[in-house]
Amino acid sequence: MEITSYLELLKKQRRLMTQQQISAIQEQARLHAIASEKMQIRDRLEERYRELFAKGFEKLSTTSNVLELLPDCDTDADRLKALIDCVQDSTAPIHNITAAMKTIPEFAECEKLNVEVGKAYYEFFCANDALNRRIDSDRSILFTPPYRKRMRQLADDGVLLYFLETPDLPLLEEECTSDYILESFSFAEYLSARELLSTFYQVPNPGIPLQRKLEDAHAALEMMYNGCYRSAARNWFALIEHEHKRCADILEGYWEVKKEYKNGGQRSEKIYMIVKDMMGEWDTEAWNKIDSYYKKLTTNHKSSDITLSRNPIIHGDYYNDSIDVSENDALRLFLLWINLRVITDQLAFIEDFIRNRVLLLPYFCEIIPSD
């Protein structure tokens, strides 16, 4: 893309941006800052709690037969119910565990942190929920039916834009073809693509898996900048597969016995069910388009509108001409990963609340007056 074309794109973005859209961007930024701050507070307290608990558990595990008193259940929900039932039964063997825990200083420190941790979780859940609700509201108002229709058309061509929180791109302009939009992400050393990726770097202390993913994503963009599109595609495929597996693993083992998924088709079915049950119309449409393009990339029977061939790329079939990848092919994979990552993070937030809601109890007991 020439600089004149890119500047013209920016001019159209500014010209078409309404005051309502500007206000939405500003309010979303404000809510995002609050949610980010609350998340950092929660993470610091949780890290401290985990360190203490790990040290205490190491001492507890040396006590003979104590851990064997824990209820043996197939699902997390059943295990939680069994623990609550045991606590209410004064004769239950689990009280031997609590008695042993009281003798360990690290568990005493954990108990002191319970209210703070519960408060931090609650405030983060509320802040992030407020942000998500605002984004959903803005999308329902600002994304017009013609704009949504154009998004669906572009998605069918592998240009997935469901990560947008406001209609920033002038998609209804005649020149906004698939190639034009993809080129806008690669302009000026992939300036827009790098900016989009930077939103995932805002976690102050990422865990090792997240750090590895960010390193591979950063390396993929660098390879694309240097024209190594096949090598970049290999990274994107690895990142896409990881997020697909992570998405399918949401709430596994919580209500039902944990299942093992043998292939992408089985994972897609699981993801569809959880998206349909837990998310709204926007995310359901986003998942359907993500899944459609993912299946086109991974099927053994290629359709005429897909030039990418995953298996030769990831298995190093260098004798096969289909191993070659264009810049736009690599950008489509980048957008597929971004969209899949966004929807997986949203489901992970829901999972985090469901799995950890018991942590809120000490805080609620503290703030709710007793009769």
C-alpha positions as CSV (number, residue, x, y, z in Angstrom):
1,M,0.0,0.0,0.0
2,E,1.3,3.4,-1.0
3,I,1.5,6.1,1.7
4,T,-1.0,8.2,-0.2
5,S,-3.5,5.4,0.0
6,Y,-2.9,4.9,3.7
7,L,-3.3,8.6,4.5
8,E,-6.5,8.6,2.5
9,L,-7.7,5.7,4.6
10,L,-6.9,7.7,7.8
11,K,-8.8,10.7,6.4
12,K,-11.9,8.6,5.7
13,Q,-11.7,7.1,9.2
14,R,-11.7,10.6,10.8
15,R,-14.4,11.9,8.4
16,L,-16.7,9.1,9.1
17,M,-16.2,9.0,12.9
18,T,-19.2,10.4,14.7
19,Q,-19.1,12.0,18.1
20,Q,-21.0,9.0,19.5
21,Q,-18.2,6.8,18.3
22,I,-15.5,9.0,19.8
23,S,-17.4,9.0,23.1
24,A,-17.6,5.2,22.9
25,I,-13.9,4.9,22.4
26,Q,-13.1,7.2,25.3
27,E,-15.5,5.4,27.7
28,Q,-14.2,2.0,26.7
29,A,-10.6,3.2,27.3
30,R,-11.6,4.5,30.7
31,L,-13.3,1.2,31.7
32,H,-10.4,-0.8,30.2
33,A,-7.9,1.1,32.4
34,I,-10.1,0.4,35.5
35,A,-10.3,-3.3,34.7
36,S,-6.6,-3.6,34.0
37,E,-5.8,-1.9,37.4
38,K,-8.2,-4.3,39.2
39,M,-6.7,-7.3,37.4
40,Q,-3.2,-6.3,38.5
41,I,-4.3,-6.0,42.1
42,R,-6.0,-9.4,42.0
43,D,-2.9,-11.0,40.3
44,R,-0.5,-9.6,42.9
45,L,-2.6,-10.9,45.8
46,E,-3.3,-14.2,44.1
47,E,0.5,-14.7,43.5
48,R,1.2,-14.0,47.2
49,Y,-1.6,-16.4,48.2
50,R,-0.4,-19.2,45.9
51,E,3.2,-18.9,47.2
52,L,2.0,-19.2,50.8
53,F,-0.4,-22.0,50.0
54,A,2.3,-24.0,48.1
55,K,4.6,-23.8,51.1
56,G,1.9,-24.8,53.5
57,F,0.7,-27.6,51.2
58,E,4.3,-29.0,51.1
59,K,4.3,-29.2,54.9
60,L,0.7,-30.7,55.0
61,S,1.5,-33.4,52.4
62,T,4.1,-34.8,54.7
63,T,1.4,-35.6,57.2
64,S,0.5,-39.3,56.8
65,N,-3.0,-40.1,55.4
66,V,-4.3,-36.5,55.6
67,L,-4.7,-35.9,51.9
68,E,-6.5,-39.3,51.5
69,L,-9.4,-37.7,53.5
70,L,-10.3,-35.4,50.6
71,P,-13.5,-36.5,48.8
72,D,-12.8,-38.4,45.5
73,C,-15.1,-37.0,42.8
74,D,-15.1,-37.0,39.0
75,T,-15.9,-33.3,38.5
76,D,-15.0,-30.0,40.1
77,A,-18.6,-29.2,40.8
78,D,-19.2,-32.5,42.6
79,R,-15.9,-32.0,44.5
80,L,-17.0,-28.6,45.7
81,K,-20.4,-29.9,46.8
82,A,-18.8,-32.7,48.6
83,L,-16.4,-30.4,50.4
84,I,-19.3,-28.1,51.5
85,D,-21.2,-31.2,52.8
86,C,-18.2,-32.3,54.7
87,V,-17.7,-28.9,56.3
88,Q,-21.3,-29.0,57.5
89,D,-20.8,-32.5,59.0
90,S,-18.9,-32.1,62.2
91,T,-18.0,-35.8,62.2
92,A,-16.5,-35.8,58.7
93,P,-12.8,-36.9,58.4
94,I,-12.0,-33.7,56.5
95,H,-11.9,-31.8,59.8
96,N,-8.7,-33.6,60.5
97,I,-7.2,-31.7,57.5
98,T,-8.4,-28.4,58.8
99,A,-7.0,-29.2,62.2
100,A,-3.6,-30.0,60.6
101,M,-3.7,-26.8,58.5
102,K,-4.2,-24.6,61.6
103,T,-0.8,-25.8,62.8
104,I,1.0,-24.5,59.7
105,P,1.9,-20.8,59.7
106,E,1.6,-20.4,55.9
107,F,-2.0,-21.5,56.0
108,A,-2.7,-19.0,58.8
109,E,-1.3,-16.3,56.5
110,C,-3.5,-17.5,53.7
111,E,-6.5,-17.2,56.0
112,K,-5.7,-13.6,56.7
113,L,-5.5,-12.9,53.0
114,N,-8.9,-14.5,52.2
115,V,-11.0,-11.4,52.5
116,E,-8.5,-9.3,50.4
117,V,-8.3,-11.9,47.7
118,G,-12.1,-12.2,47.6
119,K,-12.5,-8.5,47.4
120,A,-9.9,-8.3,44.6
121,Y,-11.6,-11.0,42.6
122,Y,-15.0,-9.4,43.0
123,E,-13.9,-5.9,42.0
124,F,-12.1,-7.3,39.0
125,F,-15.1,-9.3,37.9
126,C,-17.3,-6.3,38.2
127,A,-14.9,-4.0,36.3
128,N,-14.3,-6.4,33.5
129,D,-18.0,-7.1,33.2
130,A,-18.8,-3.4,33.0
131,L,-16.2,-3.1,30.2
132,N,-17.7,-6.1,28.3
133,R,-21.3,-4.8,28.7
134,R,-20.2,-1.4,27.4
135,I,-18.5,-3.0,24.3
136,D,-21.7,-5.1,23.7
137,S,-23.9,-2.0,23.9
138,D,-21.7,0.1,21.6
139,R,-21.6,-2.7,19.1
140,S,-25.4,-3.0,19.0
141,I,-25.7,0.8,18.4
142,L,-22.7,1.7,16.2
143,F,-22.4,-1.3,13.9
144,T,-25.2,-0.7,11.4
145,P,-26.8,-3.6,9.4
146,P,-24.9,-2.6,6.2
147,Y,-21.7,-2.5,8.1
148,R,-22.3,-5.9,9.7
149,K,-23.3,-7.4,6.3
150,R,-20.0,-6.2,4.9
151,M,-18.1,-7.7,7.8
152,R,-19.7,-11.1,7.0
153,Q,-18.7,-10.8,3.4
154,L,-15.1,-10.1,4.3
155,A,-15.1,-12.9,6.9
156,D,-16.1,-15.3,4.1
157,D,-12.9,-14.2,2.4
158,G,-10.9,-14.9,5.5
159,V,-10.7,-11.2,6.6
160,L,-12.0,-11.6,10.1
161,L,-12.7,-8.3,11.9
162,Y,-14.9,-9.3,14.8
163,F,-12.3,-8.0,17.3
164,L,-13.4,-4.5,16.4
165,E,-15.1,-2.8,19.4
166,T,-16.1,0.3,17.3
167,P,-16.6,0.5,13.5
168,D,-13.2,2.2,12.9
169,L,-12.5,0.9,9.4
170,P,-14.5,2.5,6.5
171,L,-15.7,-0.9,5.2
172,L,-18.6,0.5,3.2
173,E,-16.3,2.6,1.0
174,E,-15.9,1.1,-2.5
175,E,-12.1,0.7,-2.3
176,C,-12.2,-1.3,1.0
177,T,-11.7,-4.7,-0.6
178,S,-10.2,-7.6,1.2
179,D,-6.7,-6.9,-0.3
180,Y,-7.0,-3.2,0.6
181,I,-7.8,-4.0,4.3
182,L,-5.0,-6.6,4.5
183,E,-2.5,-4.2,3.0
184,S,-3.5,-1.6,5.6
185,F,-2.2,-4.0,8.3
186,S,1.1,-4.4,6.6
187,F,1.7,-0.7,5.8
188,A,4.8,1.0,7.4
189,E,6.5,-2.2,8.6
190,Y,3.2,-3.7,9.8
191,L,2.4,-0.7,12.0
192,S,-1.4,-1.5,12.4
193,A,-0.7,-5.2,13.0
194,R,2.0,-4.4,15.6
195,E,-0.4,-2.0,17.3
196,L,-3.1,-4.7,17.4
197,L,-0.7,-7.3,18.8
198,S,0.5,-4.8,21.5
199,T,-2.9,-5.0,23.2
200,F,-1.8,-8.5,24.4
201,Y,1.4,-7.2,25.9
202,Q,-0.3,-5.2,28.5
203,V,-0.2,-7.9,31.2
204,P,2.6,-6.7,33.6
205,N,3.8,-10.2,34.5
206,P,2.7,-12.8,31.9
207,G,3.0,-16.4,32.8
208,I,5.5,-18.6,30.9
209,P,2.9,-20.0,28.4
210,L,1.6,-16.5,27.5
211,Q,5.2,-15.2,27.2
212,R,6.0,-18.0,24.8
213,K,2.9,-17.2,22.7
214,L,3.8,-13.5,22.6
215,E,7.3,-14.4,21.5
216,D,6.0,-16.5,18.7
217,A,3.5,-13.9,17.6
218,H,6.2,-11.2,17.6
219,A,8.5,-13.4,15.7
220,A,5.8,-14.2,13.1
221,L,5.3,-10.5,12.4
222,E,9.1,-10.0,12.1
223,M,9.3,-12.9,9.6
224,M,6.4,-11.3,7.6
225,Y,8.3,-8.0,7.6
226,N,11.3,-9.8,6.2
227,G,9.2,-11.6,3.6
228,C,9.4,-15.0,5.2
229,Y,5.7,-15.7,4.9
230,R,5.9,-19.5,5.0
231,S,7.9,-19.4,8.2
232,A,5.4,-16.9,9.7
233,A,2.5,-19.1,8.7
234,R,4.0,-22.0,10.6
235,N,4.0,-19.9,13.7
236,W,0.5,-18.6,13.2
237,F,-0.8,-22.2,12.7
238,A,0.8,-23.2,16.0
239,L,-0.7,-20.3,17.8
240,I,-4.1,-20.9,16.2
241,E,-4.1,-24.6,17.2
242,H,-3.1,-23.7,20.8
243,E,-6.0,-21.2,21.1
244,H,-8.4,-23.7,19.5
245,K,-7.4,-26.3,22.1
246,R,-7.6,-23.7,24.9
247,C,-11.0,-22.6,23.9
248,A,-12.3,-26.2,23.7
249,D,-10.9,-26.8,27.2
250,I,-13.1,-24.1,28.8
251,L,-14.9,-25.6,31.8
252,E,-13.8,-29.1,31.0
253,G,-14.1,-31.3,34.1
254,Y,-16.3,-28.8,35.9
255,W,-19.9,-30.1,35.4
256,E,-19.0,-33.2,33.6
257,V,-16.1,-35.6,33.5
258,K,-13.2,-34.1,31.5
259,K,-13.2,-35.2,27.9
260,E,-10.4,-35.6,25.4
261,Y,-10.8,-34.2,21.9
262,K,-9.0,-36.1,19.2
263,N,-9.3,-33.5,16.4
264,G,-10.3,-30.0,15.4
265,G,-13.8,-31.1,14.4
266,Q,-14.6,-32.4,17.8
267,R,-13.1,-29.3,19.5
268,S,-15.2,-27.1,17.2
269,E,-18.4,-28.8,18.2
270,K,-17.6,-28.3,21.9
271,I,-16.8,-24.6,21.3
272,Y,-20.0,-24.0,19.4
273,M,-22.1,-25.4,22.3
274,I,-20.4,-23.3,24.9
275,V,-20.5,-20.1,22.8
276,K,-24.2,-20.7,22.0
277,D,-25.0,-21.2,25.7
278,M,-22.9,-18.5,27.3
279,M,-22.3,-15.7,24.8
280,G,-24.4,-13.2,22.8
281,E,-25.3,-12.7,19.1
282,W,-22.1,-10.9,18.1
283,D,-19.8,-13.6,19.5
284,T,-21.9,-16.4,18.1
285,E,-21.6,-14.9,14.6
286,A,-17.9,-14.3,15.2
287,W,-17.4,-18.0,16.2
288,N,-19.3,-19.3,13.2
289,K,-17.1,-17.3,10.8
290,I,-13.9,-18.2,12.7
291,D,-14.9,-21.9,12.6
292,S,-15.9,-21.8,8.9
293,Y,-12.5,-20.4,7.9
294,Y,-10.6,-22.7,10.3
295,K,-12.3,-25.7,8.8
296,K,-11.4,-24.5,5.3
297,L,-7.8,-24.3,6.3
298,T,-7.6,-27.7,8.1
299,T,-9.8,-29.9,5.8
300,N,-8.1,-32.5,3.5
301,H,-10.5,-31.5,0.7
302,K,-9.6,-27.9,-0.2
303,S,-12.2,-25.5,-1.7
304,S,-11.3,-23.4,-4.7
305,D,-11.3,-20.1,-2.6
306,I,-8.5,-21.3,-0.2
307,T,-4.9,-21.2,-1.4
308,L,-3.3,-22.1,1.9
309,S,-2.5,-25.7,2.6
310,R,-1.7,-26.3,6.3
311,N,-0.3,-29.8,6.3
312,P,2.6,-29.2,3.8
313,I,3.5,-26.0,5.7
314,I,3.6,-27.5,9.3
315,H,5.1,-30.8,8.2
316,G,7.8,-29.3,5.9
317,D,6.8,-30.8,2.6
318,Y,9.3,-28.8,0.6
319,Y,8.7,-30.7,-2.6
320,N,5.1,-29.5,-2.7
321,D,4.4,-26.2,-4.4
322,S,1.4,-25.6,-2.1
323,I,3.9,-24.9,0.7
324,D,4.3,-21.4,-0.6
325,V,2.5,-18.6,1.2
326,S,1.6,-15.1,0.1
327,E,1.8,-12.0,2.4
328,N,-2.0,-11.8,2.4
329,D,-2.3,-15.5,3.3
330,A,-0.1,-14.8,6.3
331,L,-2.2,-11.7,7.3
332,R,-5.4,-13.8,7.1
333,L,-3.8,-16.2,9.6
334,F,-2.8,-13.3,11.8
335,L,-6.4,-12.1,11.9
336,L,-7.8,-15.6,12.5
337,W,-5.5,-15.9,15.5
338,I,-6.5,-12.4,16.8
339,N,-10.2,-13.2,16.5
340,L,-9.9,-16.6,18.1
341,R,-7.7,-15.3,20.9
342,V,-10.3,-12.6,21.7
343,I,-13.2,-15.0,21.9
344,T,-11.2,-17.5,24.0
345,D,-10.2,-14.8,26.4
346,Q,-13.9,-13.8,26.9
347,L,-14.8,-17.4,27.6
348,A,-11.8,-17.7,30.0
349,F,-13.2,-14.8,31.9
350,I,-16.5,-16.5,32.3
351,E,-14.7,-19.8,33.3
352,D,-12.6,-17.9,35.8
353,F,-15.7,-16.5,37.5
354,I,-17.4,-19.9,37.7
355,R,-14.4,-21.8,39.0
356,N,-13.4,-19.2,41.5
357,R,-16.7,-17.8,42.8
358,V,-16.2,-19.7,46.1
359,L,-13.3,-17.3,46.7
360,L,-15.8,-14.4,47.0
361,L,-17.4,-15.9,50.1
362,P,-15.0,-14.6,52.7
363,Y,-15.4,-11.1,51.3
364,F,-19.2,-11.3,51.2
365,C,-19.3,-12.7,54.8
366,E,-17.2,-9.6,55.8
367,I,-19.4,-7.0,54.1
368,I,-22.9,-8.5,54.6
369,P,-24.1,-7.7,58.2
370,S,-25.2,-10.7,60.2
371,D,-28.6,-10.8,61.9
